[in-house]
Amino acid sequence: MFTRAFLGSTANARQCKILNPEVIDLHYETGTRTLKASSDEDIVVENKALGYNIGYHLLDFVKENSSGYQFYSGPVLFEEMKGTPSQQTQWKKNRLAVYLGSSMHFLRSVIAHNFANEGFNVFRLVRKTNPDRPSDEILRAKIRQFTTEPAKYPGGQDSINYYSAKYRRPKYTDYLDTNPLTEAQFAKTAENSLQGLQFADLLYIVYKGNKAHTIIDPAHPPSTTLIPDGKIALFDNNGIFIDPGSITTDGAWGLSGVADLLPIDYVPAGQ
């Protein structure tokens, strides 16, 4: 469970290996179905997809199975692997493929005021709680009640089916405004000259690729939903969020983990 969440769910994750899993402290809370982790030493990850040996000092890790939410943070060190010329060429291609459409790419394009030319479209997404679906806590309690005490509820299976059907309903109803946003509608400059994202509702970001690098299926462009915590989400000139917890991602960026991390000073070839 930890490995899938930490390394991510992309193809690159299958070419990664944690070399010292014994340094990871894991704690699973059964009642809340929450996995927590930390490490006193760097977690060493061998990434054969991108050609990096990574040292990740895990300060905080949380994965909530009930909601799907996960968060981790800590300082990271990268060491480039030594490889043959053909390996080096492949690693460069793979790194570029990871960069294009990533949060780093998007934020850098916002800084450069050319996110549209870089292949991004940004839209407003309005999300509201589904009034026909009770909370997870209520639904789980009801299902547990009729499952663990069947003698008290002869017709309990009907109730279980009823609340299970409620559980499968979507938590939210979404409305997508298909009018593309301008930079001024979601990007701001803070007092300390840092750039930031600040917006009402949610941001829905679609990466269509650009003329220089067409690596995606145009019929199914990757998309990401950004969910703010209510404050401005600051990022630096490298395209890195100052506080990773200021934004929750859902979609393409949410699938990425350590397997798709790039050094903060990564620069695509030719730029």
C-alpha positions in Angstrom: 0.0 0.0 0.0 2.8 2.4 0.9 4.9 1.6 -2.2 2.0 2.2 -4.6 1.2 5.5 -2.9 4.8 6.7 -2.6 6.1 5.7 -6.0 2.9 6.4 -7.9 0.7 4.6 -10.4 2.4 5.5 -13.7 4.5 3.2 -15.9 7.7 4.6 -14.5 6.8 3.3 -11.0 7.1 -0.2 -12.3 10.8 0.5 -13.0 11.5 1.8 -9.5 12.6 -0.1 -6.4 12.9 1.0 -2.8 16.3 -0.4 -1.8 16.1 0.0 2.0 12.4 -0.6 3.0 13.6 -1.4 6.6 14.1 2.3 7.3 10.4 3.1 6.8 8.2 3.3 9.9 4.6 2.3 9.1 1.5 2.6 11.2 -2.0 1.6 10.1 -5.1 2.9 11.9 -7.8 0.3 11.3 -10.7 2.4 12.5 -10.0 5.3 10.1 -8.3 3.1 7.5 -5.4 5.5 7.5 -1.8 4.6 6.7 1.0 6.8 8.2 4.7 6.6 7.6 8.0 8.4 8.3 11.7 7.6 8.1 14.7 8.6 10.2 17.0 7.9 7.3 16.7 8.6 3.6 14.6 6.2 1.7 16.7 5.1 -1.3 14.9 4.7 -4.5 16.4 3.3 -7.7 14.6 4.8 -10.7 15.7 2.9 -13.8 13.0 4.7 -15.9 14.6 8.2 -15.4 18.2 7.2 -14.5 18.2 8.6 -11.0 19.1 7.3 -7.5 16.9 9.2 -5.1 17.3 9.8 -1.4 14.0 10.9 0.1 13.9 11.9 3.7 10.3 11.2 4.5 9.0 13.6 7.2 5.3 13.0 6.7 3.1 10.5 4.9 -0.6 10.0 5.2 -2.9 7.9 3.0 -6.6 7.8 3.8 -8.2 4.7 2.1 -11.7 5.9 2.8 -11.3 9.2 0.9 -8.4 8.4 -1.4 -6.5 11.4 0.0 -2.7 11.0 0.3 0.1 13.4 1.2 3.8 13.1 1.8 6.7 15.5 2.1 10.4 15.7 2.8 13.7 16.8 1.3 14.9 15.0 -1.8 18.4 14.4 -3.3 19.0 13.2 -6.8 22.1 11.4 -8.2 22.3 10.6 -11.9 23.0 7.0 -12.8 25.9 6.1 -15.0 24.8 4.4 -18.2 25.6 3.6 -21.8 25.1 6.3 -24.4 21.8 4.6 -25.4 20.6 4.5 -21.8 21.5 8.2 -21.4 19.5 9.0 -24.5 16.5 7.0 -23.3 16.6 8.6 -19.9 16.6 12.1 -21.4 13.5 11.1 -23.5 11.8 9.7 -20.4 12.6 12.8 -18.3 11.2 15.1 -21.0 8.0 12.9 -21.2 7.6 13.3 -17.4 8.2 17.0 -17.5 5.7 17.8 -20.3 2.3 18.4 -18.8 3.6 18.2 -15.2 2.9 20.7 -12.5 6.5 21.9 -12.8 5.9 22.6 -16.5 2.6 24.3 -15.9 3.8 26.6 -13.1 6.9 27.6 -15.1 4.7 28.4 -18.1 2.6 30.6 -15.8 5.7 32.4 -14.7 6.7 32.9 -18.3 3.2 34.1 -19.2 2.9 31.5 -22.0 0.9 28.6 -20.5 -1.4 28.5 -23.6 1.5 28.3 -26.0 2.9 25.5 -23.9 -0.2 23.5 -24.6 -2.3 24.1 -21.4 -5.9 25.1 -21.2 -7.3 26.2 -17.8 -11.0 26.1 -16.9 -13.2 26.8 -13.8 -14.8 23.7 -12.2 -17.6 24.1 -9.8 -18.0 21.2 -7.4 -20.9 20.7 -5.0 -21.6 18.0 -2.5 -24.2 15.5 -3.7 -27.3 16.1 -1.5 -28.5 12.5 -2.3 -25.4 10.9 -0.7 -24.8 10.9 3.1 -21.2 11.1 4.3 -18.8 8.2 4.3 -18.9 8.0 8.1 -22.7 7.7 8.2 -22.9 5.1 5.4 -20.1 3.0 6.9 -21.7 3.1 10.3 -25.1 1.9 8.8 -23.5 -0.9 6.8 -21.5 -2.0 9.8 -24.6 -1.9 12.0 -26.6 -4.3 9.8 -23.6 -6.5 9.1 -22.4 -7.1 12.6 -25.8 -7.5 14.3 -27.9 -9.6 11.8 -29.9 -11.1 14.6 -31.4 -7.8 15.6 -32.3 -6.9 12.0 -34.0 -9.9 10.1 -34.3 -7.8 7.0 -30.9 -6.3 7.3 -29.6 -7.4 3.9 -32.1 -5.1 2.2 -30.7 -2.2 4.3 -27.2 -3.2 3.5 -28.0 -3.2 -0.2 -29.7 0.2 0.2 -26.8 1.9 2.0 -24.2 0.2 -0.3 -26.0 1.7 -3.3 -25.9 5.1 -1.6 -22.1 4.6 -1.0 -21.5 4.0 -4.7 -23.1 7.2 -5.7 -20.7 10.1 -6.5 -19.8 12.3 -3.6 -19.9 15.4 -5.8 -21.7 16.9 -8.8 -19.3 18.9 -11.0 -20.0 21.7 -13.5 -17.3 22.6 -15.9 -17.3 26.1 -17.4 -15.9 25.6 -20.9 -14.7 29.2 -21.3 -10.9 29.1 -20.9 -9.5 31.2 -18.1 -6.9 33.9 -18.6 -3.8 34.0 -16.4 -5.1 37.0 -14.5 -8.1 35.0 -13.4 -6.1 32.4 -11.4 -2.5 33.6 -11.0 -1.4 36.3 -8.6 1.8 37.9 -7.4 2.2 38.0 -3.6 3.8 40.7 -1.5 7.2 38.9 -1.5 7.2 38.8 -5.3 6.4 35.1 -5.3 3.8 33.9 -7.8 0.7 32.0 -6.6 -2.5 30.4 -7.7 -5.6 31.9 -6.2 -9.1 31.2 -7.4 -12.7 30.5 -6.5 -14.0 26.9 -6.9 -11.5 24.5 -8.6 -9.1 24.7 -11.5 -9.4 22.1 -14.3 -6.2 21.9 -16.3 -5.9 20.1 -19.6 -2.6 19.5 -21.3 -2.9 19.2 -25.1 0.8 19.1 -25.9 2.6 21.6 -28.1 4.1 21.7 -31.6 7.6 21.0 -30.4 6.7 17.8 -28.5 3.5 15.9 -29.4 3.6 12.8 -27.1 0.0 12.4 -26.1 -3.2 11.1 -27.6 -5.0 14.3 -28.8 -8.4 12.5 -28.4 -7.6 11.9 -24.7 -5.5 14.7 -23.3 -4.4 14.3 -19.7 -6.3 16.5 -17.2 -5.8 17.5 -13.6 -8.1 19.1 -11.1 -6.5 21.5 -8.5 -8.4 21.9 -5.2 -7.2 24.8 -3.1 -7.2 25.1 0.7 -8.6 28.5 0.5 -5.4 30.5 0.5 -3.0 31.5 -2.2 -0.8 28.6 -3.3 2.6 30.1 -3.7 5.3 28.6 -6.0 8.9 29.5 -6.7 10.7 30.2 -10.0 11.5 26.5 -10.4 7.8 25.7 -10.6 7.6 24.1 -7.1 4.8 24.8 -4.6 6.2 26.4 -1.4 3.7 24.5 0.7 2.7 21.2 -1.0 -0.3 21.0 1.3 -1.8 24.2 -0.1 -3.1 22.3 -3.2 -4.7 18.9 -3.6 -4.5 17.4 -7.0 -6.9 14.9 -8.7 -6.3 13.4 -12.1 -3.1 13.1 -14.0 -0.9 14.8 -11.5 -2.4 12.8 -8.7 -1.1 9.6 -10.3 2.5 10.7 -10.1 4.7 9.9 -7.2 8.4 9.7 -6.5 8.8 7.7 -9.7 8.0 10.8 -11.7 10.0 13.3 -9.6 12.5 15.5 -11.4 15.2 17.7 -9.7 14.0 21.2 -9.1 16.7 22.5 -11.4 15.7 20.2 -14.3 15.8 22.0 -17.7 14.6 20.3 -20.8 17.2 19.9 -23.6 17.3 22.9 -25.8 15.8 25.4 -23.3 
